């Protein structure tokens, strides 16, 4: 299949998704196949919370907005420009998808299709509805994709390579089971922010987006901050206050109450504003409704630490304090060329 045909298909998908980027969906009659798909997708988004309690309307819309922004002609051209698509590998790629946030495995899926391979998809039980619907839309736009995917249940078999995402525990199983084929195995990662106390209120509000989007369930959510010795958290909490309504969601509130109680019973010293606890901890993976912090006296020590722990970190956020960091508020808006774990998925797929 011609690369331009593939890119055009995903541009049309982006145009379709752009109708659902706010809580008030707006139908665009110029979008192809809208009569067939618009109402059904609208209903699916609204019902998402019934099959995954964390998939609220706002969180599903946030994911859709990210993809609508990514799937533009300019972005697709930039993404694909560095690769050679002169031949199609036409290999069967097993995709074992996570389900912690809406459409979390979608980048792997479109990478498989654009690279000229076949996606053999094992869905997470926590995210079983959105991707199959979008696959139907893709095939409606370009029927040539009809034989480029397969959804499976049970044991995965008949694959030439695998991309599997899971926890550190499941990764050990994946490493063993898939060691005979080319693979990308993804483990737990977390994201961090590095502050120096000069951040503006707008910076810290944007940081709140990195913390609270998807209720902190994603590997791109900031779960740990590094702050200078003597840092006063007043301005940090003022930025977080913009997200106070998160406590109105019952699942989040239950996690907040539980984790706060655990901290207090363990006699940990914490800061608390009624919807977010802040705990001094050397770890990276804070529980939902909490964020860890660690003091530093020399920014170079932080840089060294983050370099040593690169295999534990997905994103770094700062005002250019750390090489490779991104701006506040951008962790949940990755570009097509921002690969998970910094592993070039497209290069892997095209090299099979």
Buried (B, 14 or more C-beta within 10 A) or exposed (E): BEBEEBBBBBBBBBBBBBBBBEEEBEEEEEBBEBEEBBEEBBEBBEEBBEBBEBBBEBBBBBBBBBBBBBBBEEBBEEBBEEBEBEEBBEBBBBBBBBBBBBBBBBBBBBBBBBBBBBBBBBBBEBBBBBBEBBBBBBBBBBEEBEEBBEBBEEEBEEBBBBBBBBEEEBBEEBEEBBEEBBBBBBBBBBBBBBBBEEBEEEBBBBBBBBBBBBBBBBBBBBBBBBBBEEBEBEBBBEBBBBBBEBBEBEEBBEBBEEBBEEBEEEEEEBBBBEBBBBBEBEEBBBBBBBBBBBEBEEBEEBBEBBEEEEEBBBBBBBBEBBEEBBBBBBBBBBEBBBBBBEEBBBEBBBEB
